[in-house]
Amino acid sequence: MISEEIVAFKNPKSISAESYRALRTNLEFAMNSEDQKVILVTSSHVSEGKSTIAANLAAVFAMQDKKTVIVDADMRRGIQHRKFKVTNKNGLSSYLAKLSNFNDLLKPTDIPNLFVITCGPVPPNPAELVSNKNMKDLIEILKTNFDIVIIDGAPVLPVTDSVILSAICDRVIIVASYGETHKEELKATKQSLTGAGANIAGVVLNKVDIKGKGYSKYGKYGKGYYGSYSYYGNSEKGENK
């Protein structure tokens, strides 16, 4: 059984699940071409909730009858194998190092239409692996075989992995933690990504207390909208003070 954190599947009538569906809808409007399929989910630092958001986003796309794969590209601290309760013996790191083949990578999940590629064993050189031609070739293979590709990337500020990956993804989502992510950190994250040519779709504001004052279920903020748990919109406006 998959983790309870994947609420979009485990509790589809919850407010959290509705927020993930709203995020999916916004992304569908942003990705206005059938060729645009690859979404990178990253954050400024660890523990901001990017992996949970990536997993739930993959789930809501799959539940919309879209063949979806989530790739755990956080090869230092990957946890998608724990969320989906699958083996991590063969994963992205072993494939990029040419120690396994493509057929070993794809692992089915309990959610119909959803597959996962785990991070694999921790390699000594994650940034070098994601920057080699094998990674770009893998993304092209996945785009041919799937409707949606969600990549759970490493945080931007400590390491360069996601900055490298952002240049070969169609859209990038930055996850910020309410009350924890500083404005300067979010600015630095955005600058690093845009400097690599990333197409930033917006910011998801995570860990919002929906019982707090000033938050309605659907409200307007800057150029985007936030749901009970997430904010989606122009990254310049999505700064957490």
FENFENGI-V72291 format. One record per residue. N is the residue number from 1. RES is the residue in one small letter. NEAR is the number of other ideal C-beta (glycine too) atoms within 8 Angstrom. Layout:
n=[N;N]
res=[RES;RES]
near=[NEAR;NEAR]
This chain:
n=[1;2;3;4;5;6;7;8;9;10;11;12;13;14;15;16;17;18;19;20;21;22;23;24;25;26;27;28;29;30;31;32;33;34;35;36;37;38;39;40;41;42;43;44;45;46;47;48;49;50;51;52;53;54;55;56;57;58;59;60;61;62;63;64;65;66;67;68;69;70;71;72;73;74;75;76;77;78;79;80;81;82;83;84;85;86;87;88;89;90;91;92;93;94;95;96;97;98;99;100;101;102;103;104;105;106;107;108;109;110;111;112;113;114;115;116;117;118;119;120;121;122;123;124;125;126;127;128;129;130;131;132;133;134;135;136;137;138;139;140;141;142;143;144;145;146;147;148;149;150;151;152;153;154;155;156;157;158;159;160;161;162;163;164;165;166;167;168;169;170;171;172;173;174;175;176;177;178;179;180;181;182;183;184;185;186;187;188;189;190;191;192;193;194;195;196;197;198;199;200;201;202;203;204;205;206;207;208;209;210;211;212;213;214;215;216;217;218;219;220;221;222;223;224;225;226;227;228;229;230;231;232;233;234;235;236;237;238;239;240;241]
res=[m;i;s;e;e;i;v;a;f;k;n;p;k;s;i;s;a;e;s;y;r;a;l;r;t;n;l;e;f;a;m;n;s;e;d;q;k;v;i;l;v;t;s;s;h;v;s;e;g;k;s;t;i;a;a;n;l;a;a;v;f;a;m;q;d;k;k;t;v;i;v;d;a;d;m;r;r;g;i;q;h;r;k;f;k;v;t;n;k;n;g;l;s;s;y;l;a;k;l;s;n;f;n;d;l;l;k;p;t;d;i;p;n;l;f;v;i;t;c;g;p;v;p;p;n;p;a;e;l;v;s;n;k;n;m;k;d;l;i;e;i;l;k;t;n;f;d;i;v;i;i;d;g;a;p;v;l;p;v;t;d;s;v;i;l;s;a;i;c;d;r;v;i;i;v;a;s;y;g;e;t;h;k;e;e;l;k;a;t;k;q;s;l;t;g;a;g;a;n;i;a;g;v;v;l;n;k;v;d;i;k;g;k;g;y;s;k;y;g;k;y;g;k;g;y;y;g;s;y;s;y;y;g;n;s;e;k;g;e;n;k]
near=[3;11;9;5;8;15;13;13;10;8;7;9;4;8;10;12;14;10;12;16;10;12;14;12;8;13;13;7;7;9;11;5;5;4;6;9;12;13;17;14;16;16;16;13;10;7;5;14;11;13;14;10;15;14;16;15;16;15;14;14;13;15;12;7;5;9;9;15;16;15;12;17;15;14;16;9;6;17;9;15;15;7;13;14;9;9;7;10;4;10;16;16;14;12;18;13;8;5;5;8;6;8;5;8;12;9;11;5;10;7;11;5;9;13;11;16;13;15;14;14;7;7;11;2;6;13;10;7;15;13;7;8;5;10;13;8;8;11;12;8;9;12;11;6;7;12;7;13;13;14;14;15;14;14;15;15;9;7;10;6;15;15;13;11;14;15;9;8;14;9;14;14;16;18;14;16;13;11;5;7;12;6;8;6;11;17;9;11;14;12;8;11;16;9;7;10;7;12;8;12;11;15;15;13;11;13;9;13;7;9;3;7;3;3;10;4;7;5;8;4;10;8;5;14;12;12;14;11;10;15;14;14;14;9;11;6;10;17;10;13;3]
